[in-house]
Amino acid sequence: MNYPAIVYQRDRIWTNYASNLPYAHRDRYQVTHISRDPLDDTPDKIKKLPMTRFMSYFAKDNLNHNVFSIYF
């Protein structure tokens, strides 16, 4: 993998019900920005997207990981 990179996966499907029937769905994706540069501004741009929440940060193998949840 080349860095910086963005890795994503569908994490959950949120369903809203009315009269015991589903009527609205939203997919939630876990989006991880991985970079060698701790000052990379990409996480700042990601967190400004609508329906986005910062979840966690961790460093592993000299790589910085910023994890977000994004609903679509």
Secondary structure as a PSIPRED ss2 file (coil, helix, strand):
# PSIPRED VFORMAT (PSIPRED V4.0)

   1 M C   1.000  0.000  0.000
   2 N C   1.000  0.000  0.000
   3 Y C   1.000  0.000  0.000
   4 P C   1.000  0.000  0.000
   5 A E   0.000  0.000  1.000
   6 I E   0.000  0.000  1.000
   7 V E   0.000  0.000  1.000
   8 Y E   0.000  0.000  1.000
   9 Q E   0.000  0.000  1.000
  10 R E   0.000  0.000  1.000
  11 D E   0.000  0.000  1.000
  12 R E   0.000  0.000  1.000
  13 I E   0.000  0.000  1.000
  14 W E   0.000  0.000  1.000
  15 T E   0.000  0.000  1.000
  16 N E   0.000  0.000  1.000
  17 Y E   0.000  0.000  1.000
  18 A E   0.000  0.000  1.000
  19 S C   1.000  0.000  0.000
  20 N C   1.000  0.000  0.000
  21 L E   0.000  0.000  1.000
  22 P E   0.000  0.000  1.000
  23 Y E   0.000  0.000  1.000
  24 A E   0.000  0.000  1.000
  25 H E   0.000  0.000  1.000
  26 R E   0.000  0.000  1.000
  27 D E   0.000  0.000  1.000
  28 R E   0.000  0.000  1.000
  29 Y E   0.000  0.000  1.000
  30 Q E   0.000  0.000  1.000
  31 V E   0.000  0.000  1.000
  32 T E   0.000  0.000  1.000
  33 H E   0.000  0.000  1.000
  34 I E   0.000  0.000  1.000
  35 S E   0.000  0.000  1.000
  36 R C   1.000  0.000  0.000
  37 D C   1.000  0.000  0.000
  38 P C   1.000  0.000  0.000
  39 L C   1.000  0.000  0.000
  40 D C   1.000  0.000  0.000
  41 D C   1.000  0.000  0.000
  42 T H   0.000  1.000  0.000
  43 P H   0.000  1.000  0.000
  44 D H   0.000  1.000  0.000
  45 K H   0.000  1.000  0.000
  46 I H   0.000  1.000  0.000
  47 K C   1.000  0.000  0.000
  48 K C   1.000  0.000  0.000
  49 L C   1.000  0.000  0.000
  50 P C   1.000  0.000  0.000
  51 M C   1.000  0.000  0.000
  52 T E   0.000  0.000  1.000
  53 R E   0.000  0.000  1.000
  54 F E   0.000  0.000  1.000
  55 M E   0.000  0.000  1.000
  56 S E   0.000  0.000  1.000
  57 Y E   0.000  0.000  1.000
  58 F E   0.000  0.000  1.000
  59 A E   0.000  0.000  1.000
  60 K E   0.000  0.000  1.000
  61 D C   1.000  0.000  0.000
  62 N C   1.000  0.000  0.000
  63 L E   0.000  0.000  1.000
  64 N E   0.000  0.000  1.000
  65 H E   0.000  0.000  1.000
  66 N E   0.000  0.000  1.000
  67 V E   0.000  0.000  1.000
  68 F E   0.000  0.000  1.000
  69 S E   0.000  0.000  1.000
  70 I E   0.000  0.000  1.000
  71 Y E   0.000  0.000  1.000
  72 F C   1.000  0.000  0.000
